[in-house]
Amino acid sequence: MSVSSRSEDGLRQILVESGLVSAEQLSGLTGGKERPRLGQLLLERGVITTQQLAIALGHQLNVPYINLNTCQVQPEALRLIPGPVARKYNAIPLAIKDSALQVAMAEPDDVLALEALAARAQLKIKPAVAAVDEIREAIDRNYQAYGEIEKEFSRIPAPVPSTEERVSTEAIAGAPAVRAVSLIVEEAVKSRASDIHIEPGEDRLRVRYRIDGVLHETMSLPLTAHAPLISRLKIMANMNIADHHPQDGQFSVKVRKREIDVRVATIHTTYGEMAVLRILNKSFAALSLAEVGFAPDNLEEYERMLKSPYGMILSSGPTGSGKTTSLYASVNHLDRKGRNIITVEDPVEYRFKDINQIQVNPRAGLTFATGLRAIMRHDPDIILVGEIRDAETAGIAIQSALTGHLVLSSVHANDSVGALFRLLDLGVEPFLVSSALIGVVAQRLVRRICPHCQYLSSVPVEEQLAYSREMGEERTEFVYGSGCNSCSNTGYLGRTAAFEILRVSDEIRSMLVAGAGATQIRTQAQKEGMVTMWRDSMLKVKEGITTPSEVMRNIFSIG
């Protein structure tokens, strides 16, 4: 922490004059001789944000304030200051101007830091001030390890075809593969990726990250990297290196002081084994129902369903539509102290306090069906079945719902009505479905507009028509993201869910038993007030949460 070149009184005066802090809020706060102490106290008490503090410091020290979410960083400037040095001083180089290096700093009056940066860059330092959390994010974003990974693997000699297995095993003991896996996972976590794809091709090894549901190619490695990289992953995930059949495994790594769980799946392709790594972000397990994306009316309806003492609630949608996240949010919403909640999952992605979770293990004879049967002998109040895949599991789940238990589960279906007919397709009798089912929640994920670069933009006619047909109002301009550092120039940052909630009413029960078709049931559900997924997503467009093109890309089949 640096000694200020100006008094704390100057910072106090600027904070009060700018209206960021009142004199009453500052009364009793003493920062001593070191100026950052006052700012730290205000941050800890939630009085101001890091951005507001940075703006105030800029005024006090007469240095420009930089918004790093929108500021572009010059690659040639980055090369002058290594990543470890930037992290040490909470500073990131921005640009070279007039024979000086412009640097955004959390403490622009830190003389020691300025001297160290000048010595490293061999240029005069022109400081600017930025929010400390934005600086750390910018360092993570710009100092990426892709080049380092590629450099490491370029040193590995090409394997001899006849001794491929021996070379793979030996190569894995070398540092490049060990360090590369750590760096690849670390970069994925920093990039907010949910999956890592390692795919061999004819002349290169392609590495892609899935960020907000979209795959982005991040690096291209020589084919010599393929065998040691796959072997290293298999060792970490407790797989058989010599077995080229499809395998699954899991391992944990520590990234930025956080324990990250990684699920690994391998399969043999034309050019060799590919691997997909699922990054399990534990923060998703702590989401509330409101944070998942439920609109107020939908949230109220769903919470009423969860209050049912018994019956079945289904979550439907394709793979990757956020069903598990919604089910976990539902479990978090329920009473875990006074009720016995047991889950059977494949796999157990996140661990919860005060919930009994069971991992499916087909090799040991523990399937969803056998696990569900066993659960019934352990006095459950609420049962979560990860997925209904077959007739046996569907039958036991329905019977559990009919015998006084609240059952939550998921099925693969396009929409809420499709989930009803999925159960019928699995052989469950219509009268059992109508008796057991409380309701169905269908969902899709859509990307959120980046809040840092959003602006009003005119859109093509087809997007205007898609919106006007559903909402009954004409619009030519919608909120879009122009692309900035925060969203990696995509215009989107994070995702939210669009929902469709079908509550099984007495009328719909009668229609199911009478053999009504999907169209008839959907029409009746809409008469009873069901908001379709298409409409829910267009309401999110109206609110500036997502864009028409994103809705059309993900939910077009429902509209």
C-alpha positions in Angstrom: 0.0 0.0 0.0 1.6 3.3 -1.0 1.9 6.5 0.9 -0.2 9.2 -0.7 1.4 12.3 -2.3 -1.7 14.2 -1.2 -3.6 14.2 2.1 -6.7 12.1 2.8 -8.5 15.4 3.3 -8.3 16.0 -0.5 -10.0 12.6 -1.2 -12.7 13.3 1.4 -13.4 16.7 -0.2 -13.7 15.3 -3.7 -16.0 12.4 -2.6 -18.4 14.9 -0.9 -18.3 17.5 -3.7 -19.0 14.8 -6.3 -22.0 13.6 -4.3 -20.6 10.0 -4.1 -20.5 10.2 -0.3 -22.2 12.4 2.3 -20.4 14.1 5.1 -22.4 12.0 7.6 -21.1 8.8 5.9 -17.5 10.0 6.3 -17.8 11.1 9.9 -15.9 8.8 12.2 -13.9 7.2 9.3 -10.2 7.8 9.7 -7.7 6.4 7.3 -4.5 7.4 9.0 -1.5 8.5 7.0 -2.0 6.2 4.1 -4.6 7.5 1.6 -5.9 4.1 0.3 -7.1 3.2 3.8 -10.1 5.6 3.6 -11.1 4.2 0.2 -10.7 0.7 1.5 -13.0 1.4 4.5 -15.7 2.9 2.2 -15.5 -0.2 -0.1 -15.7 -2.6 2.7 -18.9 -0.9 4.0 -20.4 -0.8 0.5 -20.6 3.0 0.5 -19.0 3.3 -2.9 -17.9 1.0 -5.8 -14.4 0.4 -7.0 -15.2 2.4 -10.1 -16.5 5.4 -8.1 -13.4 5.3 -6.0 -11.2 5.2 -9.1 -13.0 8.2 -10.6 -12.5 10.2 -7.3 -8.8 9.3 -7.1 -8.4 10.5 -10.7 -9.8 13.9 -9.8 -7.6 14.0 -6.6 -4.4 13.1 -8.4 -5.2 14.8 -11.7 -4.8 11.7 -13.8 -7.3 10.4 -16.4 -9.8 7.7 -15.4 -9.9 4.7 -17.8 -12.9 2.3 -18.2 -11.2 -0.9 -19.0 -14.4 -2.6 -20.0 -14.4 -0.5 -23.2 -10.7 0.5 -23.6 -8.7 -1.5 -26.2 -5.3 -2.7 -25.2 -2.4 -2.6 -27.7 -0.6 -5.9 -28.1 2.8 -4.1 -28.4 2.1 -2.4 -25.1 1.4 -5.7 -23.4 4.7 -7.1 -24.6 6.6 -4.5 -22.6 5.2 -5.6 -19.2 5.1 -9.3 -18.3 1.9 -10.7 -16.7 3.5 -11.4 -13.3 4.8 -7.8 -13.0 1.3 -6.5 -14.0 -0.3 -8.6 -11.3 2.2 -7.6 -8.7 1.5 -3.8 -9.2 -2.2 -4.0 -10.1 -1.4 -2.3 -13.4 -2.0 -3.0 -17.1 -0.2 -1.4 -20.0 -2.6 0.1 -22.5 -0.8 1.9 -25.3 2.5 3.5 -26.4 2.0 7.2 -27.1 4.6 9.9 -27.6 7.4 7.7 -26.5 5.6 6.9 -23.2 3.7 3.9 -22.0 0.2 4.6 -20.8 -0.6 2.3 -17.8 -3.9 1.9 -16.0 -3.2 1.5 -12.3 -5.2 1.1 -9.1 -2.6 3.3 -7.3 -1.3 5.8 -9.9 0.8 7.7 -7.2 2.7 4.6 -6.2 6.2 5.8 -6.9 7.9 2.4 -6.4 5.5 0.8 -8.9 6.0 3.6 -11.4 9.8 3.2 -11.2 9.6 -0.6 -11.5 7.3 -0.4 -14.6 9.5 2.3 -16.2 12.6 0.1 -15.7 10.9 -2.9 -17.2 9.4 -1.1 -20.2 12.4 1.2 -20.8 9.9 4.0 -21.4 8.5 6.8 -19.4 5.2 5.8 -17.6 2.1 7.9 -18.2 -0.3 6.7 -15.4 -4.1 6.5 -15.5 -6.4 5.3 -12.8 -8.9 2.4 -13.2 -11.0 0.3 -10.8 -8.9 -2.4 -9.2 -11.3 -5.3 -10.1 -11.4 -4.1 -13.7 -7.6 -4.1 -13.8 -7.5 -7.7 -12.5 -10.1 -8.8 -15.0 -8.2 -7.0 -17.8 -4.9 -8.8 -16.8 -6.7 -12.2 -16.8 -8.2 -11.4 -20.2 -5.1 -10.1 -22.0 -2.3 -12.1 -20.6 -3.4 -15.4 -22.0 -1.2 -18.5 -22.1 -2.1 -19.8 -25.6 1.3 -18.8 -27.0 3.1 -20.4 -24.1 1.2 -23.7 -24.6 2.0 -23.7 -28.3 5.7 -22.9 -27.7 6.0 -25.8 -25.2 4.4 -28.4 -27.6 6.5 -27.3 -30.6 9.5 -28.9 -28.8 8.0 -32.4 -28.7 9.3 -34.6 -31.5 6.9 -36.4 -33.9 5.9 -39.9 -32.6 7.1 -43.0 -34.4 3.9 -44.7 -35.8 5.0 -48.2 -34.8 5.6 -47.2 -31.2 2.7 -44.8 -30.7 1.6 -46.2 -27.4 5.1 -46.2 -25.9 5.7 -42.7 -27.1 2.4 -41.4 -25.7 3.1 -42.9 -22.3 6.7 -41.6 -22.2 5.7 -38.2 -23.6 3.2 -37.7 -20.9 5.9 -37.7 -18.2 7.3 -34.5 -19.8 6.5 -31.1 -18.5 4.7 -29.7 -21.6 1.6 -31.8 -21.4 1.4 -31.5 -17.6 1.6 -27.7 -17.7 -0.5 -27.4 -20.8 -3.5 -29.1 -19.3 -3.3 -26.8 -16.3 -3.0 -23.7 -18.6 -5.8 -24.9 -20.9 -8.2 -25.4 -17.9 -7.1 -22.1 -16.3 -7.7 -20.1 -19.5 -11.1 -21.8 -19.8 -12.1 -20.7 -16.3 -10.9 -17.2 -16.9 -12.9 -17.1 -20.2 -16.1 -18.3 -18.4 -16.1 -21.4 -20.6 -18.5 -24.3 -19.8 -16.7 -26.8 -22.0 -13.3 -27.4 -23.6 -13.1 -29.4 -26.9 -9.8 -31.0 -27.9 -10.2 -32.2 -31.4 -7.5 -33.8 -33.7 -7.6 -33.0 -37.4 -5.7 -33.9 -40.5 -2.9 -31.4 -39.8 -3.5 -29.8 -36.4 -5.0 -30.2 -33.0 -7.8 -27.8 -32.5 -8.8 -26.5 -29.0 -12.2 -24.8 -28.6 -14.0 -23.2 -25.7 -17.8 -23.1 -25.4 -18.6 -19.6 -23.9 -22.2 -18.7 -23.3 -23.3 -21.6 -25.4 -21.2 -20.8 -28.5 -17.9 -22.5 -29.5 -14.9 -20.3 -30.0 -11.6 -21.6 -31.4 -8.9 -20.5 -29.0 -5.7 -22.2 -30.2 -4.2 -24.6 -32.8 -1.5 -27.0 -31.6 0.8 -29.3 -33.6 -0.3 -32.9 -34.0 2.7 -33.9 -31.9 0.8 -32.5 -28.9 -2.2 -34.8 -29.4 -1.0 -38.1 -27.8 0.7 -36.6 -24.7 -2.3 -34.2 -24.1 -4.9 -37.0 -24.3 -2.7 -39.3 -22.2 -2.3 -36.7 -19.5 -6.0 -36.1 -19.4 -6.7 -39.8 -19.0 -4.2 -40.1 -16.2 -5.8 -37.2 -14.3 -9.3 -38.6 -14.8 -8.3 -42.1 -13.8 -8.9 -43.6 -17.3 -7.1 -46.4 -19.0 -4.4 -44.9 -21.3 -4.3 -48.0 -23.6 -8.1 -48.1 -24.1 -9.3 -46.2 -27.1 -13.0 -47.0 -26.5 -15.3 -44.2 -25.2 -14.4 -43.4 -21.6 -15.6 -41.0 -18.9 -13.7 -39.6 -15.9 -13.3 -36.7 -13.6 -10.6 -34.7 -11.8 -10.2 -31.6 -9.8 -7.7 -28.7 -10.2 -7.1 -25.5 -8.3 -7.5 -22.3 -10.3 -7.0 -19.0 -8.7 -7.4 -20.4 -5.2 -10.7 -22.1 -6.3 -11.3 -25.9 -6.5 -12.6 -26.6 -10.0 -14.2 -30.0 -10.9 -13.7 -31.1 -14.5 -15.6 -34.0 -16.2 -13.8 -35.7 -19.1 -15.2 -37.7 -21.9 -13.1 -39.3 -24.7 -14.1 -41.0 -28.0 -12.1 -42.2 -31.0 -12.6 -40.2 -34.3 -11.2 -40.6 -37.8 -8.0 -38.6 -36.8 -7.7 -40.0 -33.3 -9.2 -39.5 -29.9 -11.0 -36.3 -29.1 -11.8 -35.2 -25.6 -14.5 -32.9 -24.2 -14.0 -31.4 -20.7 -17.0 -30.0 -18.8 -16.1 -27.2 -16.4 -18.3 -27.5 -13.4 -18.8 -24.0 -12.0 -20.0 -24.4 -8.4 -21.5 -20.9 -8.3 -24.3 -22.2 -10.6 -25.3 -24.5 -7.8 -26.0 -21.6 -5.5 -28.4 -19.7 -7.9 -31.8 -18.8 -6.6 -34.9 -19.3 -8.8 -35.1 -15.6 -9.5 -31.4 -15.6 -10.7 -32.1 -18.5 -13.1 -34.3 -16.2 -15.2 -37.9 -16.7 -14.1 -40.1 -13.7 -14.8 -42.2 -12.6 -11.8 -45.4 -14.2 -12.9 -43.7 -17.5 -13.9 -41.7 -17.5 -10.6 -44.9 -17.1 -8.6 -46.6 -20.0 -10.5 -43.5 -22.2 -10.1 -43.2 -21.5 -6.4 -46.8 -22.5 -6.0 -46.1 -25.8 -7.7 -43.1 -26.5 -5.4 -45.3 -26.1 -2.3 -47.2 -29.2 -3.3 -46.7 -32.0 -0.7 -46.6 -34.7 -3.3 -46.7 -35.2 -7.1 -44.2 -34.8 -9.9 -42.7 -31.7 -11.5 -40.7 -32.2 -14.7 -38.1 -30.0 -16.3 -37.8 -30.4 -20.0 -35.4 -29.2 -22.8 -32.5 -30.4 -24.8 -29.0 -31.1 -23.5 -27.4 -27.9 -22.3 -30.6 -26.0 -21.8 -30.0 -25.4 -18.0 -32.4 -28.1 -16.7 -29.9 -29.2 -13.9 -29.3 -25.6 -12.8 -33.0 -25.0 -12.5 -33.5 -28.3 -10.6 -30.7 -27.4 -8.2 -32.2 -23.9 -7.7 -35.5 -25.6 -6.9 -33.9 -27.8 -4.3 -32.2 -24.8 -2.8 -35.6 -23.2 -2.5 -37.1 -26.1 -0.5 -36.9 -26.8 3.2 -33.8 -28.9 3.8 -34.0 -28.9 7.6 -37.5 -30.3 8.2 -37.7 -32.6 5.1 -35.6 -35.5 3.9 -34.3 -34.6 0.4 -32.6 -37.4 -1.6 -31.2 -37.2 -5.1 -30.1 -39.8 -7.6 -27.9 -38.2 -10.3 -25.6 -39.1 -13.2 -23.2 -37.6 -12.4 -23.5 -35.7 -9.1 -22.2 -32.3 -10.5 -22.5 -30.2 -7.3 -22.6 -31.1 -3.7 -25.2 -29.6 -1.3 -25.3 -29.3 2.4 -28.1 -31.1 4.2 -29.1 -33.1 1.0 -28.4 -36.8 0.5 -27.0 -37.3 -3.0 -26.5 -40.6 -4.8 -24.3 -41.2 -7.8 -25.5 -43.6 -10.5 -23.1 -46.4 -11.1 -24.3 -48.9 -13.8 -21.3 -51.1 -13.4 -22.2 -51.7 -9.8 -25.9 -52.2 -10.7 -26.9 -48.8 -9.5 -29.1 -47.2 -12.2 -31.7 -44.5 -11.9 -34.4 -47.2 -11.5 -32.6 -49.2 -8.8 -31.5 -46.1 -7.0 -35.0 -44.8 -7.0 -36.3 -48.1 -5.6 -33.7 -48.0 -2.8 -34.5 -44.4 -2.0 -38.1 -45.4 -1.2 -36.9 -47.4 1.8 -35.1 -44.4 3.3 -38.1 -42.3 4.3 -37.8 -39.5 1.7 -40.0 -36.4 1.5 -38.6 -35.0 -1.7 -36.8 -37.0 -4.5 -34.8 -35.5 -7.3 -34.2 -37.9 -10.2 -31.5 -36.5 -12.5 -33.2 -37.7 -15.7 -36.0 -40.1 -16.7 -34.5 -42.1 -19.6 -36.4 -45.3 -19.7 -39.8 -46.9 -18.9 -38.7 -48.5 -15.6 -37.4 -45.2 -14.2 -40.6 -43.4 -15.4 -42.8 -46.0 -13.8 -41.1 -45.9 -10.4 -41.0 -42.1 -10.4 -44.7 -41.9 -11.1 -45.5 -44.4 -8.4 -43.3 -42.4 -6.0 -45.2 -39.2 -6.8 -48.5 -41.0 -6.3 -47.5 -42.4 -2.8 -47.0 -39.1 -1.0 -43.6 -37.9 -2.3 -42.6 -34.7 -4.2 -40.6 -35.9 -7.2 -38.5 -33.5 -9.3 -36.9 -34.8 -12.6 -36.0 -33.9 -16.1 -36.8 -35.3 -19.6 -35.6 -34.5 -23.0 -38.5 -32.9 -24.9 -38.9 -29.8 -27.1 -41.5 -28.1 -25.0 -43.8 -28.5 -22.0 -46.5 -30.4 -23.9 -43.9 -32.6 -25.5 -42.8 -33.7 -22.0 -46.3 -35.1 -21.3 -46.1 -37.2 -24.5 -42.6 -38.3 -23.7 -43.9 -40.1 -20.6 -46.6 -41.6 -22.7 -44.0 -42.8 -25.2 -42.1 -44.5 -22.4 -45.2 -46.6 -21.6 -46.7 -44.7 -18.7 -50.5 -44.9 -18.8 -52.3 -41.6 -19.4 -54.4 -41.9 -16.2 -51.1 -42.2 -14.2 -49.5 -39.2 -15.9 -52.6 -37.1 -15.3 -52.9 -38.2 -11.6 -49.2 -37.8 -10.7 -48.0 -34.7 -12.7 -48.3 -31.3 -11.1 -46.7 -29.4 -14.0 -43.9 -29.1 -16.5 -41.3 -26.4 -16.9 -39.7 -26.2 -20.4 -36.7 -24.0 -21.0 -33.9 -22.8 -23.3 -30.9 -20.6 -22.6 -30.4 -17.3 -24.4 -27.4 -15.0 -24.2 -27.6 -11.8 -22.2 -26.7 -8.5 -23.8 -23.4 -7.2 -22.5 -24.2 -4.3 -20.1 -20.9 -2.5 -20.8 -21.4 -2.0 -24.6 -25.2 -2.0 -25.2 -26.7 0.4 -27.6 -29.8 0.8 -29.7 -29.4 -0.7 -33.2 -31.7 -1.1 -36.2 -32.3 -4.7 -37.1 -33.2 -6.7 -40.3 -36.9 -6.9 -41.3 -37.2 -10.6 -40.2 -36.2 -9.7 -36.6 -38.8 -6.9 -36.6 -41.5 -9.2 -37.9 -40.7 -11.9 -35.4 -41.0 -9.4 -32.6 -44.1 -7.6 -33.8 -46.0 -10.9 -34.6 -45.6 -12.0 -31.0 -45.8 -8.7 -29.1 -48.3 -6.8 -31.3 -46.2 -3.7 -31.5 -43.9 -2.3 -34.2 -40.2 -1.7 -33.4 -37.3 -1.1 -35.7 -34.6 -0.7 -33.1 -33.5 -3.0 -30.3 -30.8 -3.1 -27.7 -27.6 -4.9 -28.9 -24.0 -5.2 -27.7 -21.4 -3.6 -29.9 -18.6 -5.8 -28.5 -16.0 -4.8 -25.9 -13.3 -6.2 -23.7 -15.7 -7.5 -21.1 -17.7 -9.7 -23.5 -14.7 -10.6 -25.8 -16.2 -8.5 -28.5 -19.3 -10.8 -28.8 -21.8 -8.3 -27.5 -23.1 -10.9 -25.0 -22.1 -11.6 -21.4 -23.6 -14.5 -19.6 -26.9 -16.3 -20.2 -30.4 -16.5 -18.8 -33.3 -18.9 -19.4 -36.6 -18.5 -21.2 -39.3 -20.6 -19.6 -42.7 -22.1 -20.4 -44.7 -23.4 -17.4 -47.6 -25.8 -18.0 -49.6 -26.5 -14.8 -51.7 -29.7 -15.2 -55.2 -28.5 -14.5 -58.3 -30.7 -14.1 -59.3 -29.9 -17.7 -55.9 -30.9 -19.1 -56.0 -34.1 -17.0 -59.4 -35.0 -18.6 -58.0 -34.3 -22.0 -54.9 -36.6 -21.4 -57.1 -39.5 -20.3 -59.4 -38.9 -23.3 -56.5 -39.1 -25.7 -56.3 -35.5 -26.8 -53.4 -34.5 -29.1 -50.5 -32.1 -28.4 -52.0 -29.2 -30.3 -55.3 -29.4 -28.3 -53.5 -29.6 -25.0 -51.2 -26.7 -25.9 -54.3 -24.6 -26.9 -56.0 -25.3 -23.6 -52.9 -24.5 -21.6 -52.6 -21.1 -23.4 -56.3 -20.5 -22.6 -55.5 -21.1 -19.0 -52.7 -18.5 -19.1 -49.6 -20.4 -20.0 -46.9 -18.0 -21.3 -45.1 -19.8 -24.2 -41.3 -20.0 -24.3 -41.3 -17.8 -27.4 -43.3 -15.1 -25.7 -41.3 -15.2 -22.5 -38.1 -14.7 -24.6 -39.6 -11.8 -26.5 -40.6 -10.2 -23.2 -36.9 -10.4 -22.4 -36.1 -8.7 -25.7 -38.6 -5.9 -24.7 -36.8 -5.5 -21.4 -33.4 -5.3 -23.1 -32.1 -8.5 -21.6 -31.5 -10.4 -24.9 -31.9 -9.8 -28.7 -34.3 -10.9 -31.4 -31.6 -12.7 -33.3 -30.6 -14.7 -30.2 -34.2 -15.7 -29.6 -34.6 -16.8 -33.2 -31.3 -18.7 -33.0 -32.3 -20.7 -29.9 -36.1 -20.8 -29.8 -37.2 -20.6 -33.4 -38.6 -24.1 -33.4 -41.0 -23.2 -30.6 -42.3 -20.1 -32.4 
